[in-house]
Amino acid sequence: MTAWLDSAGRFFNPDPQLSVSQIEGERVCVVVDNALSNPEGLVDWAAAQAFEPARDYPYPGLVLEAPMAMTQRVADHFALYARGKLRARRTQSAAVRLSLVTVPPDQLYPVQWQCHRDLLAEKPDRVIFAAMVLYLFRDPVLGGTSFYRPRQSAEETARINSDCQTMSAAEFGARYGLKAGYMTGSNAYFEHIGRVPAAWNRMIYYDGGLYHSGDIGEPSRLSADPRVGRLTLNGFFTCSRYAG
């Protein structure tokens, strides 16, 4: 159960390499290199688990809910290193899972062709939804994370976001002139504004209200094997927001 800890019982490296990159306006991405004390142990542990297809959200692959002890350590790390930098205060909830992108580009649903925002709270003036990705693979071509901003009005952006969830691939492609595949750069509807390359044992935290996507340029290299595929640890945090 705790094979993902090091010999001293630590999950995170006590001396990480921390940097902050500006993405858009006051929105930033907090980058933590050399994040885990025993990343190999977490990969080995993941390889012994039974991942399942994502069911309640449009993730293009397999997922595994993290143990509660791991979730709590991630929530504590977020509070220590990233929460304030994302202009968030108290953490109200945290969810953590391991994820493997596995779906071939031609089998993606339209909602998976697009960049997206993580689910936002009902009161964005008071609540922020932050997200985390930890890259647990050594092959950088499996892709880091890219950020985007809409090229259209809020109304037009809301329409394409709705249509990609309700239309068939043929209908959506015909209406918007898009083809099935992972998004890796600008298109007519979203402008690419930043990228964090993948690196072994690198973790990033960012505002989930930013449009983003996995930057998967070589989908032929995807695998359902956690030891060679695009394995990530993902976290999602609902927090109160600093006033002003």
Buried (B, 14 or more C-beta within 10 A) or exposed (E): EEEBBBEEEEBBBEEBEBEEBEBBEEBBBBBBBBBBBBBBBBBBBBEEEEBEEBEEEBBBBBBBEBBEEBBBBBBBBBBEBBBEBBBBBEBBEBBBBBBBBBBEBEEBBBBBBBBBBBEBBEEEEEBBBBBBBBBBBBBBBBBBBBBBBBEEEEEEBEBBBEBBEEBEBEEBBEBBEBEBBBBBEBBEBBBBBBBBEBBBBBBBBBBBBBBBBBBBBBBEBBBEEBBBBBBBBBBBBBBBBEEE
